[in-house]
Amino acid sequence: MDPTLYNAVMKGNIGDANFLLADHLKRDEENGYQVTPKGNTVLHVAALYGHSHFAEEVLKITPAMLCCQNKKNETALHLAANEGHTEVVRMLLACVEDHNTKEKLTRMTDASGDTALHKSVRSQHLDVVKLLVKEDPEFEFPPNHAQETPLYLAAESGFHDALINILEYCKKSTYAAGPSNRTPLHAAVIQEH
């Protein structure tokens, strides 16, 4: 990624006399998006640093970037959820007009099989958990590659508010056996929560 573009994203600078985001993105759309060595697009970097306004401007210019994945198969939503950037998560979800695309985005998994909800539960960001659960209450949030569901992760870590929120809003909370065939209840008891 061009260092000027990367620095602008890190600072949340959409344009000044020396830099115009729209110029960079329109040029990139024709030639392929610029990425970091980890495969992050400008949207990923904006999400990582919590710049919701910058991310919104990126999506106005290049909406196709919303579902782009980096080398770990993470979307910008995964990164924002992991970092607890509630406003970025809210904006990313609000930018999706089509219900099927929004559903696809919240259900996308990274290389470890984690959804954005897995990431927000593991990082213990309750506001993000609430947003994601309310956005797709019909989804059962299946286990990742380590056999952990978001419900299991919440129970294992003692993240009670997330546990309650998932049970309250998800119509199909997964009670599938987790690692070593343990259920979320087993995990909570073993961890003495």
N, C-alpha and C positions, 0 to 999 in steps of 0.2 A: 504494500500500500504506500502511496505517495506520502512522505513525511509531513508535508503541508496539510494534506487531508486528515491524516491521523491526529496531528496536533489540534486541528480545528474541532474534530470530533471529541477529543479528550476534554477540551475547554467548553464544548457546547456552542461553538461559534459558527453560525450558519452563513455569515457573510460580512465582509467589510471591504475596504478599498483594495486589499491585496488578495482576497479569497472570496469566491462565490460557490456555495455548495451546489447550486443547480447546474452550474457549468461542469463541475467535476462529475456529477451523477449522470447527466445527459450524455456526456462523452463516454462514461463507463458502460452505460446501457448498450451502446453500440459495439463496444470492444470487449465486453465482459467486465464484471464488477471487480474492483480492486479488493484484495483481501490481505490480512496479516499472515505471518507464517503459520498461525494456528487455523487459518481459514476463515477468520472473522471478517464480515463485511462492515461497512460504516454503521449499519443498523445494530449489529452485534456490539460494536464498541460503544455506541451511544447508550445501549441498554446496560452494558457493563458499568458505565460511569454514571448512570442514573439521569441522563439528559433527555427527559420526555419531550420537550419542545423540539430539540434537534431530531429525535427519532420520528416525530410527527411530520416534520418538514421532509425528511428522507422519504417517508411513505407517500407523501403528496406527489413527489417527483417520480419515485420508482416503487409502486405498490407491490410489485412482484418480489421485492426483497423480503417481505414479511415471512415467508416460509423457507427462506434460504437457510441451509445448515452449514455449520463449520466442520472442521475435520473430526470432531467428536459427535457429529450429527446433532449438535445443539442449535436451536433457533434463538433469536433474540429474546423470545419469551422465556426460554430456559434460563438464560443468563440473568435477566431481570428478576425472575422468581428466586433464583439462587442468591442473588445479592440483596433481596428484599426491597427492590425499588418499586414500591406500590404504584406510584404515578405512571411509571413506564409500563407496567403490566396493564393498568387500567386503560392507558392510551392505546396500547397494542391491540387489546381486545375490542376497544371502541372503534378502531379503524377498520375492522372487518365488518362489511355490510352483509355479506352472504352467510347465513347460518351454517351451511355445510363447511365453509372455509374456516369459520371460527371453531367449529367442532374439530376439524382436522388439526388446527393449530394447537388446541388444548390437549389433544390426544397424541401428538407427535412424540416419539421417544428418541432419546439420544443413544449413543453407542452402548450405554450400560442398561438401556431399557427404561430409563427414568423419563417420566413426563415432567412438565413444569411443576405440577403438584408434588411429586416426589421431592423435587429440588427444594421447594419452599418449606415442606415439612421437615426435611433433613436439616435445613438451615434455620428452622424455627422462626419463620416470618409469618405470624398469624394473619396480618392484614392481607397478605398475598394469598394465603391458604383460603381465606374467606372469599376473596374475589374469584379464584379459580373454581372452587366448589360450587358457588352459586351460578357460575357461567355454564357449567356442564353437569348438572345433577343426575342426568340419566346415565352417565358413563360409569363403569364399574372400576376404573383405574386398576388395571390388572398388575400383577407382580412384575418387577424389573428382572434382570438376569440373575440377581442374587435372591430371587423369590420374595422380595419385600414389596408389599403394597404401601401406599401412603398411610393407610390405617395402621398397618403393622409398624411402620417407622414411628408414627406418633405414639403408639402404645409402648414400643421399646424404649423410646427416649423420654417418656414421661411428659410429652407435650400434650397435656390434658385438654387445653382449649382447642387445639387442632383436632384431637380425637373426637371431642364433642361435636365440633363443627362438621366434620366428615360424616359422623353418624346421623346428625340432624338433617343435613341437606342432601346427601347422596342417597338416591333411591335404591342404588344397587351397590352398596359398599361391599367390597370384596373381603370375604372372611377366609379366603384361600389360605392353605397352610403356607407358612413362610419358611425361612431357613430351618433345616432339621425338622421339618414338618410341624413347626410350632405355629399356633394361631396368634393373632394379636393379644388375646387374653393370656396365653402362655408367656409371651414376651413381657407383658406388664407385670405379671407375677414374678417371673425370674429376675427382673430388674427392680423388684420391690416398689412398684409405683402404685 
